[in-house]
Amino acid sequence: MLRDENGKLVHILLVEDSPTDVMLTREAMEQYKVLNPLDLVEDGVDAMDYLKGRGKYADQATTRPGLIILDLNLPRMSGREVLYELKQDPELRNIPVVVLTTSKSEEDVIKSYCLHANCYITKPVDFAKFIDVVRSINEFWFGVVTLPPVRS
């Protein structure tokens, strides 16, 4: 669990279009007792709109996430395109991005790191292993790493 400089829990933004994977992520976080709020967007366009406070998010008070968990295979705008646009934006580029995807393609791994993903994880199919992945993400990013300050 990580808090910002004001003591509020740091949000995690999950960019995932699969309802099953969203459910698995939520269940894994509950089982591991990850208390950080999980915000969800279902495609790349919504991810960028959320992060930039535009479109349907223009009138909402969205919270800048301290960590983004990003699937690569998304509708409307791929995870690769989101990663590119995110890392080009001086206001957003320091938000760590964990690519969590079903792809085991070497090309996807290389491309993701070239686009400055902070890590690349292949989604396990087995729920117990998926829980281990979520626990590892939580322990590493909120327990070991010093993250940049979260600015609103």
Backbone as JSON Lines, residues from 0, in Angstrom:
{"i":0,"aa":"M","n":[0.85,-1.17,0.0],"ca":[0.0,0.0,0.0],"c":[0.9,1.23,0.0]}
{"i":1,"aa":"L","n":[0.58,2.16,-0.87],"ca":[1.38,3.37,-0.97],"c":[0.47,4.58,-0.85]}
{"i":2,"aa":"R","n":[0.97,5.58,-0.13],"ca":[0.21,6.81,0.05],"c":[0.99,7.96,-0.58]}
{"i":3,"aa":"D","n":[0.27,9.0,-1.01],"ca":[0.92,10.17,-1.57],"c":[1.37,11.1,-0.44]}
{"i":4,"aa":"E","n":[1.9,12.26,-0.8],"ca":[2.43,13.18,0.2],"c":[1.36,13.75,1.13]}
{"i":5,"aa":"N","n":[0.08,13.62,0.74],"ca":[-1.03,14.08,1.59],"c":[-1.65,12.94,2.4]}
{"i":6,"aa":"G","n":[-1.05,11.76,2.32],"ca":[-1.54,10.61,3.08],"c":[-2.65,9.83,2.4]}
{"i":7,"aa":"K","n":[-3.04,10.24,1.19],"ca":[-4.08,9.5,0.46],"c":[-3.48,8.3,-0.25]}
{"i":8,"aa":"L","n":[-4.27,7.23,-0.36],"ca":[-3.8,6.05,-1.07],"c":[-3.57,6.38,-2.55]}
{"i":9,"aa":"V","n":[-2.47,5.91,-3.09],"ca":[-2.15,6.11,-4.49],"c":[-3.04,5.2,-5.34]}
{"i":10,"aa":"H","n":[-3.61,5.77,-6.39],"ca":[-4.49,5.02,-7.29],"c":[-3.68,4.21,-8.3]}
{"i":11,"aa":"I","n":[-4.27,3.09,-8.69],"ca":[-3.75,2.26,-9.78],"c":[-4.75,2.39,-10.92]}
{"i":12,"aa":"L","n":[-4.26,2.66,-12.13],"ca":[-5.12,2.71,-13.3],"c":[-4.94,1.4,-14.06]}
{"i":13,"aa":"L","n":[-6.03,0.65,-14.19],"ca":[-6.03,-0.59,-14.96],"c":[-6.64,-0.29,-16.32]}
{"i":14,"aa":"V","n":[-5.87,-0.54,-17.38],"ca":[-6.35,-0.34,-18.74],"c":[-6.52,-1.73,-19.34]}
{"i":15,"aa":"E","n":[-7.76,-2.2,-19.34],"ca":[-8.05,-3.6,-19.68],"c":[-9.46,-3.7,-20.27]}
{"i":16,"aa":"D","n":[-9.58,-4.36,-21.42],"ca":[-10.88,-4.48,-22.07],"c":[-11.57,-5.81,-21.79]}
{"i":17,"aa":"S","n":[-10.89,-6.78,-21.23],"ca":[-11.48,-8.09,-20.97],"c":[-12.18,-8.09,-19.61]}
{"i":18,"aa":"P","n":[-13.51,-8.26,-19.58],"ca":[-14.22,-8.32,-18.3],"c":[-13.68,-9.44,-17.39]}
{"i":19,"aa":"T","n":[-13.29,-10.55,-17.98],"ca":[-12.75,-11.66,-17.19],"c":[-11.44,-11.25,-16.53]}
{"i":20,"aa":"D","n":[-10.55,-10.6,-17.27],"ca":[-9.27,-10.18,-16.7],"c":[-9.45,-9.07,-15.66]}
{"i":21,"aa":"V","n":[-10.44,-8.21,-15.86],"ca":[-10.75,-7.18,-14.86],"c":[-11.2,-7.86,-13.58]}
{"i":22,"aa":"M","n":[-12.11,-8.84,-13.71],"ca":[-12.61,-9.56,-12.55],"c":[-11.47,-10.29,-11.83]}
{"i":23,"aa":"L","n":[-10.61,-10.95,-12.59],"ca":[-9.47,-11.66,-11.99],"c":[-8.55,-10.69,-11.25]}
{"i":24,"aa":"T","n":[-8.3,-9.54,-11.85],"ca":[-7.44,-8.54,-11.21],"c":[-8.06,-8.05,-9.91]}
{"i":25,"aa":"R","n":[-9.34,-7.73,-9.96],"ca":[-10.02,-7.26,-8.73],"c":[-10.0,-8.34,-7.65]}
{"i":26,"aa":"E","n":[-10.3,-9.58,-8.04],"ca":[-10.31,-10.68,-7.06],"c":[-8.92,-10.91,-6.48]}
{"i":27,"aa":"A","n":[-7.91,-10.85,-7.33],"ca":[-6.54,-11.04,-6.85],"c":[-6.15,-9.93,-5.89]}
{"i":28,"aa":"M","n":[-6.55,-8.7,-6.2],"ca":[-6.23,-7.58,-5.31],"c":[-6.96,-7.72,-3.97]}
{"i":29,"aa":"E","n":[-8.21,-8.17,-4.02],"ca":[-8.95,-8.39,-2.78],"c":[-8.32,-9.51,-1.97]}
{"i":30,"aa":"Q","n":[-7.97,-10.6,-2.63],"ca":[-7.39,-11.74,-1.93],"c":[-6.06,-11.36,-1.28]}
{"i":31,"aa":"Y","n":[-5.27,-10.53,-1.96],"ca":[-3.99,-10.12,-1.41],"c":[-4.13,-8.89,-0.51]}
{"i":32,"aa":"K","n":[-5.35,-8.36,-0.43],"ca":[-5.64,-7.2,0.41],"c":[-4.89,-5.93,-0.04]}
{"i":33,"aa":"V","n":[-4.85,-5.72,-1.35],"ca":[-4.3,-4.49,-1.89],"c":[-5.37,-3.42,-1.69]}
{"i":34,"aa":"L","n":[-5.06,-2.42,-0.9],"ca":[-6.05,-1.4,-0.55],"c":[-6.04,-0.2,-1.48]}
{"i":35,"aa":"N","n":[-5.02,-0.08,-2.32],"ca":[-4.96,1.06,-3.23],"c":[-6.15,1.01,-4.18]}
{"i":36,"aa":"P","n":[-6.83,2.16,-4.39],"ca":[-7.98,2.2,-5.29],"c":[-7.58,1.81,-6.71]}
{"i":37,"aa":"L","n":[-8.44,1.04,-7.35],"ca":[-8.22,0.6,-8.73],"c":[-9.23,1.3,-9.62]}
{"i":38,"aa":"D","n":[-8.75,2.16,-10.51],"ca":[-9.59,2.83,-11.5],"c":[-9.48,2.03,-12.79]}
{"i":39,"aa":"L","n":[-10.59,1.92,-13.52],"ca":[-10.63,1.09,-14.72],"c":[-11.05,1.9,-15.93]}
{"i":40,"aa":"V","n":[-10.31,1.72,-17.03],"ca":[-10.75,2.17,-18.35],"c":[-10.6,0.97,-19.28]}
{"i":41,"aa":"E","n":[-11.46,0.91,-20.31],"ca":[-11.53,-0.3,-21.12],"c":[-10.89,-0.21,-22.49]}
{"i":42,"aa":"D","n":[-10.34,0.94,-22.84],"ca":[-9.64,1.03,-24.12],"c":[-8.61,2.15,-24.06]}
{"i":43,"aa":"G","n":[-7.77,2.22,-25.09],"ca":[-6.68,3.17,-25.11],"c":[-7.12,4.62,-25.2]}
{"i":44,"aa":"V","n":[-8.19,4.89,-25.94],"ca":[-8.69,6.25,-26.06],"c":[-9.16,6.74,-24.69]}
{"i":45,"aa":"D","n":[-9.93,5.89,-23.99],"ca":[-10.39,6.27,-22.66],"c":[-9.22,6.43,-21.69]}
{"i":46,"aa":"A","n":[-8.19,5.63,-21.84],"ca":[-7.0,5.75,-20.97],"c":[-6.39,7.14,-21.12]}
{"i":47,"aa":"M","n":[-6.18,7.57,-22.34],"ca":[-5.57,8.89,-22.56],"c":[-6.51,10.01,-22.15]}
{"i":48,"aa":"D","n":[-7.82,9.83,-22.41],"ca":[-8.79,10.85,-21.97],"c":[-8.8,10.94,-20.45]}
{"i":49,"aa":"Y","n":[-8.76,9.81,-19.78],"ca":[-8.72,9.79,-18.31],"c":[-7.48,10.53,-17.8]}
{"i":50,"aa":"L","n":[-6.34,10.18,-18.36],"ca":[-5.08,10.76,-17.89],"c":[-4.97,12.25,-18.18]}
{"i":51,"aa":"K","n":[-5.59,12.69,-19.28],"ca":[-5.5,14.1,-19.66],"c":[-6.74,14.91,-19.26]}
{"i":52,"aa":"G","n":[-7.71,14.24,-18.62],"ca":[-8.91,14.95,-18.18],"c":[-9.72,15.53,-19.31]}
{"i":53,"aa":"R","n":[-9.94,14.77,-20.35],"ca":[-10.69,15.27,-21.5],"c":[-11.8,14.27,-21.87]}
{"i":54,"aa":"G","n":[-12.62,14.63,-22.85],"ca":[-13.72,13.76,-23.26],"c":[-14.7,13.55,-22.12]}
{"i":55,"aa":"K","n":[-15.13,12.32,-21.91],"ca":[-16.11,12.06,-20.85],"c":[-15.52,12.25,-19.45]}
{"i":56,"aa":"Y","n":[-14.21,12.43,-19.36],"ca":[-13.55,12.66,-18.07],"c":[-13.29,14.14,-17.81]}
{"i":57,"aa":"A","n":[-13.66,15.0,-18.73],"ca":[-13.38,16.44,-18.61],"c":[-14.05,17.06,-17.39]}
{"i":58,"aa":"D","n":[-15.26,16.6,-17.08],"ca":[-16.0,17.18,-15.96],"c":[-15.88,16.36,-14.68]}
{"i":59,"aa":"Q","n":[-15.1,15.29,-14.73],"ca":[-14.94,14.43,-13.56],"c":[-13.62,14.75,-12.87]}
{"i":60,"aa":"A","n":[-13.61,14.56,-11.6],"ca":[-12.36,14.75,-10.83],"c":[-11.6,13.42,-10.84]}
{"i":61,"aa":"T","n":[-10.82,13.19,-11.88],"ca":[-10.04,11.96,-11.93],"c":[-8.76,12.15,-11.11]}
{"i":62,"aa":"T","n":[-8.27,11.07,-10.58],"ca":[-7.06,11.1,-9.77],"c":[-5.9,10.59,-10.6]}
{"i":63,"aa":"R","n":[-4.81,11.33,-10.58],"ca":[-3.62,10.89,-11.3],"c":[-3.11,9.6,-10.65]}
{"i":64,"aa":"P","n":[-2.96,8.55,-11.45],"ca":[-2.51,7.29,-10.86],"c":[-1.02,7.3,-10.53]}
{"i":65,"aa":"G","n":[-0.65,6.5,-9.56],"ca":[0.75,6.32,-9.23],"c":[1.35,5.17,-10.0]}
{"i":66,"aa":"L","n":[0.49,4.34,-10.6],"ca":[0.92,3.17,-11.38],"c":[-0.16,2.86,-12.41]}
{"i":67,"aa":"I","n":[0.27,2.49,-13.61],"ca":[-0.65,2.07,-14.67],"c":[-0.36,0.62,-15.01]}
{"i":68,"aa":"I","n":[-1.41,-0.2,-15.01],"ca":[-1.31,-1.58,-15.48],"c":[-2.01,-1.61,-16.83]}
{"i":69,"aa":"L","n":[-1.25,-1.91,-17.88],"ca":[-1.7,-1.71,-19.25],"c":[-1.68,-3.0,-20.06]}
{"i":70,"aa":"D","n":[-2.83,-3.34,-20.63],"ca":[-2.89,-4.44,-21.6],"c":[-2.46,-3.89,-22.95]}
{"i":71,"aa":"L","n":[-1.85,-4.71,-23.77],"ca":[-1.42,-4.25,-25.1],"c":[-2.53,-4.31,-26.14]}
{"i":72,"aa":"N","n":[-3.39,-5.31,-26.04],"ca":[-4.41,-5.55,-27.06],"c":[-5.72,-4.91,-26.64]}
{"i":73,"aa":"L","n":[-5.88,-3.65,-27.06],"ca":[-7.04,-2.86,-26.68],"c":[-7.77,-2.36,-27.92]}
{"i":74,"aa":"P","n":[-9.08,-2.13,-27.79],"ca":[-9.81,-1.53,-28.91],"c":[-9.54,-0.03,-29.02]}
{"i":75,"aa":"R","n":[-9.81,0.51,-30.19],"ca":[-9.73,1.93,-30.53],"c":[-8.31,2.49,-30.53]}
{"i":76,"aa":"M","n":[-7.5,2.16,-29.56],"ca":[-6.11,2.62,-29.48],"c":[-5.36,1.54,-28.71]}
{"i":77,"aa":"S","n":[-4.36,0.96,-29.34],"ca":[-3.66,-0.16,-28.71],"c":[-2.85,0.28,-27.49]}
{"i":78,"aa":"G","n":[-2.48,-0.68,-26.67],"ca":[-1.63,-0.39,-25.53],"c":[-0.29,0.18,-25.96]}
{"i":79,"aa":"R","n":[0.21,-0.24,-27.1],"ca":[1.47,0.3,-27.62],"c":[1.34,1.79,-27.91]}
{"i":80,"aa":"E","n":[0.2,2.16,-28.53],"ca":[-0.05,3.57,-28.84],"c":[-0.23,4.39,-27.55]}
{"i":81,"aa":"V","n":[-0.9,3.82,-26.57],"ca":[-1.05,4.49,-25.28],"c":[0.32,4.73,-24.66]}
{"i":82,"aa":"L","n":[1.14,3.69,-24.66],"ca":[2.48,3.78,-24.09],"c":[3.3,4.86,-24.79]}
{"i":83,"aa":"Y","n":[3.23,4.89,-26.11],"ca":[3.96,5.91,-26.87],"c":[3.5,7.31,-26.48]}
{"i":84,"aa":"E","n":[2.17,7.53,-26.51],"ca":[1.64,8.86,-26.22],"c":[1.93,9.27,-24.78]}
{"i":85,"aa":"L","n":[1.79,8.34,-23.87],"ca":[2.04,8.6,-22.45],"c":[3.47,9.03,-22.2]}
{"i":86,"aa":"K","n":[4.41,8.31,-22.8],"ca":[5.83,8.59,-22.55],"c":[6.33,9.81,-23.33]}
{"i":87,"aa":"Q","n":[5.53,10.33,-24.28],"ca":[5.87,11.57,-24.97],"c":[5.41,12.8,-24.21]}
{"i":88,"aa":"D","n":[4.48,12.61,-23.27],"ca":[3.89,13.73,-22.54],"c":[4.72,14.04,-21.28]}
{"i":89,"aa":"P","n":[5.31,15.24,-21.2],"ca":[6.14,15.58,-20.04],"c":[5.4,15.51,-18.71]}
{"i":90,"aa":"E","n":[4.08,15.71,-18.72],"ca":[3.29,15.67,-17.49],"c":[2.98,14.24,-17.04]}
{"i":91,"aa":"L","n":[3.04,13.29,-17.96],"ca":[2.62,11.92,-17.65],"c":[3.74,10.89,-17.71]}
{"i":92,"aa":"R","n":[4.84,11.22,-18.35],"ca":[5.87,10.21,-18.65],"c":[6.49,9.55,-17.44]}
{"i":93,"aa":"N","n":[6.42,10.19,-16.27],"ca":[7.06,9.57,-15.12],"c":[6.14,8.61,-14.36]}
{"i":94,"aa":"I","n":[4.91,8.42,-14.82],"ca":[4.03,7.42,-14.21],"c":[4.52,6.04,-14.65]}
{"i":95,"aa":"P","n":[4.87,5.17,-13.71],"ca":[5.33,3.83,-14.1],"c":[4.23,3.03,-14.77]}
{"i":96,"aa":"V","n":[4.62,2.28,-15.8],"ca":[3.68,1.47,-16.56],"c":[4.12,0.01,-16.52]}
{"i":97,"aa":"V","n":[3.22,-0.84,-16.01],"ca":[3.42,-2.28,-16.02],"c":[2.58,-2.82,-17.18]}
{"i":98,"aa":"V","n":[3.23,-3.39,-18.18],"ca":[2.5,-4.05,-19.25],"c":[2.13,-5.44,-18.75]}
{"i":99,"aa":"L","n":[0.83,-5.72,-18.7],"ca":[0.31,-7.02,-18.26],"c":[-0.57,-7.53,-19.38]}
{"i":100,"aa":"T","n":[-0.07,-8.49,-20.13],"ca":[-0.74,-8.89,-21.36],"c":[-0.61,-10.4,-21.58]}
{"i":101,"aa":"T","n":[-1.43,-10.92,-22.47],"ca":[-1.35,-12.35,-22.8],"c":[-0.23,-12.64,-23.79]}
{"i":102,"aa":"S","n":[0.27,-11.63,-24.46],"ca":[1.27,-11.84,-25.5],"c":[2.62,-12.26,-24.93]}
{"i":103,"aa":"K","n":[3.15,-13.33,-25.52],"ca":[4.5,-13.78,-25.19],"c":[5.47,-13.45,-26.33]}
{"i":104,"aa":"S","n":[4.99,-12.68,-27.28],"ca":[5.77,-12.34,-28.47],"c":[7.03,-11.55,-28.1]}
{"i":105,"aa":"E","n":[8.16,-12.03,-28.58],"ca":[9.42,-11.32,-28.34],"c":[9.35,-9.9,-28.91]}
{"i":106,"aa":"E","n":[8.69,-9.77,-30.05],"ca":[8.54,-8.45,-30.68],"c":[7.76,-7.49,-29.76]}
{"i":107,"aa":"D","n":[6.69,-7.99,-29.13],"ca":[5.92,-7.15,-28.21],"c":[6.74,-6.75,-26.99]}
{"i":108,"aa":"V","n":[7.54,-7.68,-26.49],"ca":[8.4,-7.38,-25.33],"c":[9.39,-6.28,-25.69]}
{"i":109,"aa":"I","n":[10.09,-6.47,-26.8],"ca":[11.1,-5.49,-27.24],"c":[10.46,-4.13,-27.5]}
{"i":110,"aa":"K","n":[9.36,-4.13,-28.24],"ca":[8.67,-2.88,-28.57],"c":[8.21,-2.15,-27.31]}
{"i":111,"aa":"S","n":[7.67,-2.9,-26.34],"ca":[7.2,-2.28,-25.1],"c":[8.33,-1.6,-24.34]}
{"i":112,"aa":"Y","n":[9.47,-2.28,-24.25],"ca":[10.6,-1.67,-23.56],"c":[11.18,-0.49,-24.36]}
{"i":113,"aa":"C","n":[11.15,-0.58,-25.68],"ca":[11.6,0.55,-26.5],"c":[10.69,1.76,-26.31]}
{"i":114,"aa":"L","n":[9.43,1.5,-25.98],"ca":[8.47,2.58,-25.72],"c":[8.5,3.01,-24.25]}
{"i":115,"aa":"H","n":[9.46,2.5,-23.51],"ca":[9.72,2.88,-22.11],"c":[8.73,2.31,-21.1]}
{"i":116,"aa":"A","n":[8.21,1.1,-21.37],"ca":[7.46,0.39,-20.33],"c":[8.42,0.12,-19.18]}
{"i":117,"aa":"N","n":[7.91,0.14,-17.97],"ca":[8.77,-0.11,-16.81],"c":[8.95,-1.59,-16.53]}
{"i":118,"aa":"C","n":[8.0,-2.4,-16.95],"ca":[8.18,-3.85,-16.92],"c":[7.13,-4.5,-17.8]}
{"i":119,"aa":"Y","n":[7.38,-5.74,-18.14],"ca":[6.51,-6.51,-19.05],"c":[6.23,-7.84,-18.38]}
{"i":120,"aa":"I","n":[4.95,-8.14,-18.17],"ca":[4.55,-9.38,-17.53],"c":[3.52,-10.08,-18.41]}
{"i":121,"aa":"T","n":[3.73,-11.36,-18.65],"ca":[2.75,-12.15,-19.39],"c":[1.73,-12.68,-18.4]}
{"i":122,"aa":"K","n":[0.44,-12.46,-18.71],"ca":[-0.64,-12.89,-17.82],"c":[-0.66,-14.41,-17.72]}
{"i":123,"aa":"P","n":[-0.61,-14.93,-16.5],"ca":[-0.79,-16.37,-16.36],"c":[-2.27,-16.74,-16.5]}
{"i":124,"aa":"V","n":[-2.53,-17.92,-16.97],"ca":[-3.9,-18.39,-17.15],"c":[-4.47,-18.89,-15.82]}
{"i":125,"aa":"D","n":[-3.64,-19.52,-15.03],"ca":[-4.03,-20.1,-13.74],"c":[-4.29,-19.0,-12.71]}
{"i":126,"aa":"F","n":[-5.43,-19.05,-12.01],"ca":[-5.79,-17.99,-11.06],"c":[-4.77,-17.86,-9.93]}
{"i":127,"aa":"A","n":[-4.3,-18.97,-9.4],"ca":[-3.32,-18.92,-8.3],"c":[-2.04,-18.2,-8.76]}
{"i":128,"aa":"K","n":[-1.61,-18.46,-9.98],"ca":[-0.43,-17.79,-10.51],"c":[-0.72,-16.31,-10.78]}
{"i":129,"aa":"F","n":[-1.96,-16.02,-11.2],"ca":[-2.35,-14.64,-11.43],"c":[-2.3,-13.85,-10.11]}
{"i":130,"aa":"I","n":[-2.77,-14.47,-9.03],"ca":[-2.69,-13.84,-7.7],"c":[-1.24,-13.56,-7.35]}
{"i":131,"aa":"D","n":[-0.35,-14.51,-7.63],"ca":[1.08,-14.31,-7.36],"c":[1.62,-13.12,-8.15]}
{"i":132,"aa":"V","n":[1.18,-12.96,-9.39],"ca":[1.63,-11.83,-10.21],"c":[1.16,-10.52,-9.59]}
{"i":133,"aa":"V","n":[-0.11,-10.46,-9.2],"ca":[-0.64,-9.24,-8.58],"c":[0.11,-8.95,-7.28]}
{"i":134,"aa":"R","n":[0.36,-9.98,-6.49],"ca":[1.11,-9.79,-5.24],"c":[2.52,-9.27,-5.54]}
{"i":135,"aa":"S","n":[3.15,-9.82,-6.55],"ca":[4.5,-9.37,-6.92],"c":[4.5,-7.92,-7.39]}
{"i":136,"aa":"I","n":[3.5,-7.55,-8.18],"ca":[3.38,-6.15,-8.64],"c":[3.24,-5.24,-7.42]}
{"i":137,"aa":"N","n":[2.34,-5.61,-6.51],"ca":[2.11,-4.8,-5.32],"c":[3.37,-4.69,-4.46]}
{"i":138,"aa":"E","n":[4.0,-5.83,-4.19],"ca":[5.2,-5.82,-3.34],"c":[6.33,-5.01,-3.96]}
{"i":139,"aa":"F","n":[6.53,-5.17,-5.27],"ca":[7.63,-4.46,-5.91],"c":[7.36,-2.97,-6.03]}
{"i":140,"aa":"W","n":[6.21,-2.61,-6.64],"ca":[5.95,-1.2,-6.93],"c":[5.54,-0.39,-5.71]}
{"i":141,"aa":"F","n":[4.92,-1.04,-4.71],"ca":[4.49,-0.29,-3.53],"c":[5.29,-0.65,-2.28]}
{"i":142,"aa":"G","n":[6.24,-1.57,-2.41],"ca":[7.03,-1.96,-1.25],"c":[8.52,-1.76,-1.4]}
{"i":143,"aa":"V","n":[9.03,-1.94,-2.61],"ca":[10.47,-1.89,-2.84],"c":[10.88,-0.59,-3.53]}
{"i":144,"aa":"V","n":[10.16,-0.23,-4.56],"ca":[10.52,0.9,-5.43],"c":[10.13,2.23,-4.77]}
{"i":145,"aa":"T","n":[10.93,3.24,-4.99],"ca":[10.55,4.6,-4.65],"c":[9.93,5.22,-5.89]}
{"i":146,"aa":"L","n":[8.64,5.49,-5.82],"ca":[7.93,6.06,-6.96],"c":[8.03,7.58,-6.95]}
{"i":147,"aa":"P","n":[7.91,8.21,-8.12],"ca":[7.89,9.67,-8.14],"c":[6.65,10.18,-7.41]}
{"i":148,"aa":"P","n":[6.71,11.39,-6.87],"ca":[5.53,11.94,-6.19],"c":[4.34,12.02,-7.14]}
{"i":149,"aa":"V","n":[3.16,11.75,-6.61],"ca":[1.94,11.84,-7.39],"c":[1.4,13.25,-7.25]}
{"i":150,"aa":"R","n":[1.33,13.94,-8.4],"ca":[0.77,15.3,-8.42],"c":[-0.63,15.22,-9.0]}
{"i":151,"aa":"S","n":[-1.51,15.97,-8.45],"ca":[-2.89,15.99,-8.95],"c":[-2.99,16.74,-10.25]}
